[in-house]
Amino acid sequence: MPQRKCQKAKAISLLSVLAFFLCMTFVQMTLVRADSGNETQYQQILQPVQNVYDFVKYAVTIIAGLLLIFAGYTFITSGNDPKKKEEAKNMVMYVIIGLAIIWAAPLIVKLILGT
């Protein structure tokens, strides 16, 4: 039963990151299409979206740091329990992957759009 909950949590977190990435891609594509040479208007539209993204990026980074500390604590206090050690290792791996996706999202969007 705990294994099933862990898999659901992983799936939900992965879907959340993918949904955020898709939303950012959609917003960027919409703004690029709306841009008809008026750069200042484009920047005015994009600025609130960029502010929200920056807030989310830094908030997630702080939460990820706390999760890394928790994973390290879990690993250290696991003793001889290989299951807890494996869970702590997986937590570190998923946190690092999530951070990489969040921080690389603008680069990936620019790569996809070719801007």
N, C-alpha and C positions, 0 to 999 in steps of 0.2 A: 504493500500500500504506500509506504513512504517513497518508494522508487517511482510510482505513478505520479505523485505530487511533484516530485523533483522534475520529472519530464514535462509536466504541464507548466511548471514555472519557467523552465528553459524555453519552451515553445512560446509562451506568452511574452517573455522578454525579447526573444528573437523577432516575433511579429511586431512588437512595439517599435523596435529599432528600424525594421524594414518599413513600417508605416510612416515613421518620421522621415526616413530617407526618401520615400516616394512622394510625400507631401512637399518636401523641399525641392525635389526635382520638378514636380508639377508647377510649383510657384515660379521657379526659375524659368521654365519653358513658357509659361503664360506671360511673364514679364518680358522675356526676350521677344516674343511675338508682338507684344503691345508697344515695344520700343520702335518708334518710327523716326529715329534720328534725334530725338529730343533727350539728350543724356541727363539733363537736370531733372526732368520729370521722371525718368526711369529711376534715378537715384532716390528721389523722394518717395516713390512707391516701394522701392526695395529696402529702404532704411528700417522701417518697423519690423519687417520680416527678419532682417539681419540682427536687430536688437533682440528679438525673441530667440533666435537661434543661438546667439552668443550667451544669453542668460541660461538657456537649457544646457549648452555645452559646458559652461563652468559649474553649474549646479550638479550635473552628472559627474563631472570630474571630482568634485568634492565627495559625492556619495561613493564613487568608485574607490577613492582613497580610504574611506572608512571601511568599505567592504574588503579591501586588501588587508587592512589591519585586522579585521575580524577573521579573515581566512588564515592569516599568519598565526593568530592566537589559537584558532581551532587546530591548526597543524601542530603547533607546539604542545598543546594540552591533550592531543589525541593519544599519547602514550603508545601502546602497542596495537591499537585498533586500526587495521589497514583500511577499513571502510571510511573512517573519519578523515584519515590522511588523504585518501583518494578524493573525497568530497571537497576538502580544502584545496587540493591541486586543481580540481575542475573549476572551483569558484574563481581562483586566480586567473585561470585560462579564459573563462567567459568574461570576466571583468576587463581583461586586457583586450580581448577581441571587441567588446562593446566600445571601449575607449577609442580604439583604432578606427572603428566605423564612424563614431561621432565626430572625431577630429578630421577624418579624411573625407567626410561627406561633401564639403564645398569643392574639393579637388576632383572628386568623382563626378559631381554635377558638371563642372566646367569641362571635364574630359568628355562626357557624354554629349554635351551641347556644342562643344568645339568653340567656346567663346574665350 
